[in-house]
Amino acid sequence: MIIDLDTAGQVALGRLDPQATLVVGGGAAGLAVALGLEDRGRPVVLLESGGDPRDVEAQAASSKLNVGQVSGAPYRGLEGGRARVLGGATQLWHGQCTRLRDSDLAVRPWVPGSGWPLGPSDLEPWYTAAEAWFGLSGRGYDAERWAEHRSVSPIPWSPDKLQADFSEYTITPHLGSKHRRRLTRSSTVTTVQHATVVGVLVEEQRAVGVRLRDRSGAEVELRGGRVVLAAGAIENARILMLSDPEGIGLGTGRGVTGRYLQDHPVVETLEIHPTRRSWLQDRTSHLHRGRRRLYPKVRLSRAAQEGSRLVAANAVLVHEHDDPGLEAVRRLLGSAVARTRPESLRRDVVRAVGSVPAVARTAYRRWVRGLSAGRPSSSVRLQIWLEQVPDRESRVTLGAASDPLGLPVADVRWRLADQEIETSRVFSRWVADDLRSAGLAEVTELPAMVDDAAWRAQVVDAYHPAGTTRMSVDPAEGVVDTDSRVHGLDGLFVAGSSVFPIAGYANPTLTIVALSLRLAHHLAGLPARR
Ligand SMILES: Cc1cc2nc3c(=O)[nH]c(=O)nc-3n(C[C@H](O)[C@H](O)[C@H](O)COP(=O)(O)OP(=O)(O)OC[C@H]3O[C@@H](n4cnc5c(N)ncnc54)[C@H](O)[C@@H]3O)c2cc1C
């Protein structure tokens, strides 16, 4: 059942199962926990600050609750990377999935703060479950995936330094749209929309419920069996701080709340001049097989990271296309679907007719050969995606400004480390060496390769915030334990990338869902609370 706090009000809340697990946030993490509990017959109340993904106006209004302030490096993910809507940021994302590597979980002496308190065998079954949850093939993310595309031979990277890397796209990325009908019909999960949680209720070292507000700002309390915060990495930390009169956090690891904020710094380092454009493009652009889509990449080997004291990283070649004919065809098709008139109908028709051979070639490449659409690229750049060194001073705190509900906003101080800059440059030089020695391309270094100020001016976050309620064995080093339970507090759990102690370079959401399914399994095994 889905209800709306604005219209259903307090009476409806009073009828909810007081033993239900209260899951705060209906993004990838919250949905995986809620549906994982539903699969095991456990009652859930899913509290979502936003509304129905189809209600675009309400979504725009709810998103104003994501306002915040930035006091460190520019951080576009604060507002641009979050969505207050059922499905959360998966209503915006592209759906690329991949696993953290075993070496990303290990302690690496040359990366301060590295290492997870969970090992590969703890995560393995949950990664497999998460891949099934996303409808992925489960065939891995390494060089063996080239076997599915025999018409293209892979780039011969120097294996001691560089290795093939893939991400696979989920076919149904928008999780709010995907699961809305199931939630509507569910008798086990009650979804309450437009219910913004503004604090956790704690009695005698035990979480007993939450404080929530509707869109008018009216506040109610809701009690439940347990509480799971799954509101995204920035908001999870903020809710813990808002729950504490001192604004620090909850539990015995409260002093760590909001600290160790990480993302994946993305920076372009090389302009690439291929000797055979389409040859390189075919090996570095999306590969299709039926509805499945793979993105071929290159990553730093574990040995190279250790040998040169680098953080983990991968890279893609970004191809830009200057193709007015294909763009005109896309615009005409888009207008036909939307039943609108294109701005320049005559010009687009002329261009589209002129591009018939290109369209035929694109269709052949895409549907017969499984290669990426588009003419040979007009410009190619190397784009590096980096792991970050966990930094205690890179953090989310409560800011001085207020959100539309009158509560302190999140202040984001994102920091970048010299080791990350160095990694991007060494990695880029190795890529350049391999491309040159194989006769595939010449390269020109971009300013970020030599000038730290240029690097810092150009780098952007990947909309992948993490680390703000990190997992640890010792409460002095983290906020949650290895069961994702807030240290020293009974009944309060956290789901999402905020629990990552170190975030690797991998797109985070497959790991978020793996950990959330693991948490649902753990919660279902706990005795009911009286
Ligand atoms: C443009 C873009 C592209 C991306 N591409 C990829 C990709 O290809 N691969 C990948 O792995 N990741 C990608 N990401 C990141 C990915 O979207 C996130 O990692 C993932 O969606 C996070 O899920 P989450 O549930 O932890 O958090 P969120 O998606 O942020 O969900 C949090 C939910 O909680 C709700 N909420 C927030 N505050 C409250 C509150 N106080 N009370 C109640 N509810 C609340 C929100 O409305 C939201 O529904 C991308 C992100 C963006 C923006």
The ligand as a Gaussian input file, in Angstrom:
#p B3LYP/6-31G(d) Opt

LIG

0 1
 C       23.242000      11.477000     -12.994000
 C       23.646000      10.324000     -12.123000
 C       24.203000       9.199000     -12.708000
 C       24.585000       8.120000     -11.907000
 N       25.070000       7.006000     -12.513000
 C       25.389000       5.938000     -11.765000
 C       25.791000       4.723000     -12.365000
 O       25.821000       4.603000     -13.591000
 N       26.124000       3.677000     -11.548000
 C       26.064000       3.767000     -10.186000
 O       26.378000       2.797000      -9.497000
 N       25.643000       4.898000      -9.595000
 C       25.295000       5.972000     -10.341000
 N       24.836000       7.105000      -9.731000
 C       24.722000       7.100000      -8.260000
 C       23.466000       6.343000      -7.840000
 O       22.348000       6.972000      -8.385000
 C       23.413000       6.307000      -6.316000
 O       24.567000       5.625000      -5.849000
 C       22.227000       5.561000      -5.748000
 O       21.047000       5.890000      -6.418000
 C       22.123000       5.885000      -4.256000
 O       21.027000       5.200000      -3.697000
 P       20.580000       5.471000      -2.182000
 O       19.308000       4.767000      -1.999000
 O       21.695000       5.165000      -1.268000
 O       20.385000       7.051000      -2.077000
 P       19.360000       7.992000      -2.849000
 O       19.190000       7.546000      -4.232000
 O       19.826000       9.385000      -2.603000
 O       17.980000       7.747000      -2.125000
 C       17.653000       8.347000      -0.919000
 C       16.146000       8.385000      -0.805000
 O       15.827000       8.898000       0.477000
 C       14.878000       9.928000       0.362000
 N       15.137000      10.849000       1.463000
 C       16.141000      11.743000       1.561000
 N       16.068000      12.369000       2.730000
 C       15.014000      11.859000       3.394000
 C       14.435000      12.108000       4.666000
 N       14.956000      13.009000       5.499000
 N       13.326000      11.416000       5.018000
 C       12.783000      10.479000       4.182000
 N       13.302000      10.211000       2.967000
 C       14.413000      10.888000       2.589000
 C       15.110000      10.528000      -1.005000
 O       13.949000      11.168000      -1.478000
 C       15.490000       9.302000      -1.820000
 O       14.367000       8.656000      -2.345000
 C       24.435000       8.185000     -10.498000
 C       23.863000       9.325000      -9.915000
 C       23.468000      10.377000     -10.715000
 C       22.842000      11.578000     -10.060000

